[in-house]
Amino acid sequence: MSGVCGWFAAIEAPPRDPAGALAGMLAPMLENSIHPRRAIGQAWAIGGAAPSAANLDLAEGADTTVLTLGRIRFLTSDHEPLAVSGGTASAVSNTYARLRERVFEHVAGEFTIIIIDHARGEILAAVDRMGIHSLSWCESRNTLIFGASNDAINAFPELPRAINLQALYHYLYFHMIPAPGSVWLGRQRLLPGEFLRYAGGRTSTSQYWTPRFDESQRIPFAELKEEFVSTLRSAVASAAEGARVGCFLSGGTDSSTISGMLGLATGASASTYSIGFDEPGYDEMSYARIAARHFGTNHHEYYVTPDDVASLIPRIAESYDQPFGNSSAIPTYYCARMAHADGVERMLGGDGGDELFGGNKRYAKQHVFALYDHVPKALRRHLIAPLLGGLAGASGIPLLRKAKSYVAQASVPMPGRLETYNLLQRIGHERIFTEAFLQAVDRNGPIALLDTIYHGADAQSLINRMLALDFTEGPRILHDGRRRCRISYAGRQRGGFFPWPPAFPQAQGDTPAMVLQAGAGRFPSAGDHHKAETRIWTALRALADAKQITQDYRSR
């Protein structure tokens, strides 16, 4: 893996062996990285490792020491020549000299940036706007310790370690630990578009960028179509630069689109990788083959067996630096293993499309529940709820049972309604945890976290608040899912603003539907691409027809 690590002491009290301490922190990153860089001062040290020397740069000067990791793009043209001639880190250093912490507003791409300001006696660290890179940090004995993983931080000498019980509770609730939390007590992770400053023994964090949902725009579809296709094509072309690239291909709209666009962008057949399951009803390899034939890709397949899964679980547990319960780690690993054997250095995936553009059916489902809010409150409270609650035998009549379930769910305010079927809540806390554990954690913590993000979003409509919620945690899930391979997300160039989709009831489609319409003639037709038909066109019709939404919800 690649990453950065180091420390910055408010008081000059470095480890007894600074070089050895930094080497120990770098060790977890050197498994597949052959280009380490490092710098050590009297009260600080920074280091990084990357598979390619082009993705890691270090600039040491009298005023600043800057370490950059990743593929950074400068948003103003006057900085780009400097990055080419003097290196990315030098360009960041010169920009910082003029703009200070506003330097992060002028860069994009996927990155981690560390800036040590010797004159001010402080350190700044930032990750990219999409959270593709990760950085954890903690404080101990007037020292900031940071690293791309907990493994790196754990290697710092004499650092106290204790498990964060609240994080474990969050893990069993969400099946992952939401940022900024960490499984280790006292540690945090930077959010997408966030930077930290450590000065005078105190740490502060700030957002240099947040997603903005512009709900006032009403742009004609023809314009959006051209912009979408152009942006997607240039983003895929950018993601493919400087490495041998392949694609994950499930056969769904997102990964199929990326695979097709990669061929268009490079002028050569894309290398695509798919996994299947030898189990009726679960194998979707046929859809991947449809896309591979349509785009003429150089396609590779692997069928995962039960023995594969059993043997991989210990390796997965060893690879992750904190609990992660998303089963996508298994197919991701086997696709990446095939690609690595073929010499592929970077994998492109369609993950994140739903979270960026509202392509998941649950957005439509929540719209159905939101319609109940338009019923007068007095009518809901004094007529509908008592009527449905008091009907004897209602559970035996399908229509009444569904109506009762609908009212019960619709009465739960957002975003708590999203967790109606949460497994932990359904099973019951007392059946899982001891009383001592429950007394040590805040059971309302997960919903409070969702509330903070949902109600703090720069958005008004239901769908955009949901997108803001998914955007905040989606990149973290994707990052955790890519620990065993390098994945680039083609949508990162779109990370400046969010004018799509329009506010919900006016939305005439979701991103996958837009892909299919905007790419008419380029992508498999809905008739040929049955998976796209079942996943996408049903959702599109649902957005335009409330009755269809209700029928779709009832069928599930």
Secondary structure, 3 states (H helix, E strand, C coil): CCEEEEEEECCCCCCCCHHHHHHHHHHHHCCCCCCCEEEECCCEEEEEECCCHHHEEEEECCCEEEEEEEEEEECCCCCHHHHHHHCHHHHHHHHHHHHHHHHHHHEEEEEEEEEEECCCCEEEEEECCCCCCCCEEEECCCEEEEECCHHHHHCCCCCCCCECHHHHHHHHHHCECCCCCCCECCCEECCCCEEEEEECCEEEEEECCCCCECCCCCCCHHHHHHHHHHHHHHHHHHHCCCCCEEEECCCCHHHHHHHHHHHHHHCCCCEEEEEEECCCCCCCHHHHHHHHHHHCCEEEEEEECHHHHHHHHHHHHHHCCCCECCCCHHHHHHHHHHHHHCCCCEEEECCCHHHHHCCCHHHHHHHHHHHHHHCCHHHHHHHHHHHHHHCCCHHHCHHHHHHHHHHHHHCCCCCHHHHCCCHHHHHCHHHHCCHHHHHHCCCCHHHHHHHHHHHCCCCCCHHHHHHHHHHHHHHHHHHHHCCCCCEEEHHHHHCCCECCCCCHHHCCCCHHHHHHHHCCCCCCCCCCCHHHHHHHHHHHHHHHCHHHHHHHHHHC
